[in-house]
Amino acid sequence: MYHLLYQSQALASFSLPELLELLHQSHTYNVARGITGILLHAPNGQFLQLLEGEKAAVQHLYYHRIATDPRHEHLIVLSEGHNIKRVFSDWSMSFRSGAGPLAVPGYLAPSAAYFRVSNLPHVLPELKRLLLDFTAGYDDSPMAESMIGSRR
């Protein structure tokens, strides 16, 4: 199993409809190609995404689609290489909607994303720390704050 973790910065703010369209397009593309992972979007426009799957599929997605997408800049690959097994069994995206819970395939509420990442059993410790630091910094709901506070 191959993984690639990157971060980037959006050039402009994403509206809720734009985030939902990104979610739909990414979910459809990734599921069809056996790519799993998680895409996290922070209110400041920062993205952090972990992709996992067959090496050729993950690298093609990142280097030929994501890295050439004109909606973001400052792409940095934080980690890539082989894992013993898949960390995420599906692909999902997490962002604050401002509209309450969303019943959309592939959407994961920020507090659920933090909980899911904090309970990952088969992930490199440094990769887990990066994911936790990112998820801890973008959800200010009381539930997330209490979860984050209890883990520090």
N, C-alpha and C positions, 0 to 999 in steps of 0.2 A: 504494500500500500504506500503510495507516494503522497506527500503533502506539500503545500506551498502556503505560507502565511505572508500577507502583505498589508501595508497601510497606505492610504492616500488621502488627499484633501480635495473636496468638491470645489469647483470654481465658482459655483453659485448655490444658493440655498435650494434644497429640494422641497417642494410642496408635498402634502400628503398624497394627492393623486400621482405625482411623479414617483414617490417612493413605492406606492402600490404597483405602478407599472414596472418599475425596476424589479420588484419582488416577483411579479408574475413572469416576466421575461427570463429572469435568472433561474427561477424555480423550474420552469418548463425546459430550458436549455440543459440545466445540470441533471435533472432527473433522467432525461432522455440519453444522457451520456455516462450515467453511473457515477457522477461526481456528487459528493456529499460535502458537508462542512457547514459553516455559519458565516453570514455577512452581518456585521454590526455597523450601525450608522449612529453617530453622536450628533447632538444638536448643533455643535460647532462646525458640522460638515465633514468631520473626519470619518473615514471608513477603515475598518479592519476586517479582513476576510481570511478565513482558513478554508482552503480547498483540499479535497483528498479524493483519490481515485487512481486509475492507471496513469502512469507518468506521462505518456504522450498526450492523453486527454487533458490533464491538468495543465501541462505546459502550453499546449495549444490554446486553451481558454485564456490563460494569463497573458502570454506573450503576443497573441494575435488578436484578442478581443478586448480584454481588460486594459492592458497597457497602452492600447491605441485609442481608447475611449476618450473623446475630447471633453467630457464632463468633469474630469478630475486631473490633478497634477500631483507632483511630489510623491510619486509611487516609490515605495521602498519595500523590497523583499526582506522580511525579517527572519524567515526560516524556510528552508525547503530541504527535502530529503525523504528517506524511507521511514515508515512506521511499522511496527510489528502488526498492527491491525487498525481497522477503521475506528476513528474516535467518535464520529457522528454517524448515526445510521441513516440519516436523511439530510437534506439540505434545508436550511431555514435562514430567515433574515429577521433581525431585531432592530427596532427603532421606536422612539416615542411617537405615538400617533396623535396625541392630544384629543383623540376622539373616544377614548376608552378602549375596552377590549375589541380586537378585530377578529372576525371569523373568516380568515383568508388562508387558503392553503399555503404553507411555508412560513407564515408569520409566527414569531415568537416574542411575547412581551418582554421588555427589558428585565424585569425582575425574574422571569422564568429563564431568560438567557443566563443571568448571573448564577442562578441556582443550578442550571444544567452544567455550566462550565465548572463550577466549584465541585461538582460531584463526578467529574470525568475520571474513570478508572485507569485508562491506558493512554496516558499522554506524557510527553516529556515535561518535567517540572518547569523549565524555563518557558515553554510554550503555554502551559497552563497559567503561569504568572502573568504573561502578556495579555492573555484573554481576560483574566480576572481583573487586572488593572484597568483595562479598557471598559469592561462592563460596569465596574464599580464607579467609574467617572461620568457616566451619562444617564443615570436614572436617579432622579431626586424624589421618587415616591416614598412615602413613609415605610412601606413594606420593604423596599430595597434598602433604604437606610438602616433599618433594623437588622436586615440580613447581613449587610456589609459590616456594620458595627460589631456584630457578633463574631465575625470571622477575623477581625484585625487583632 
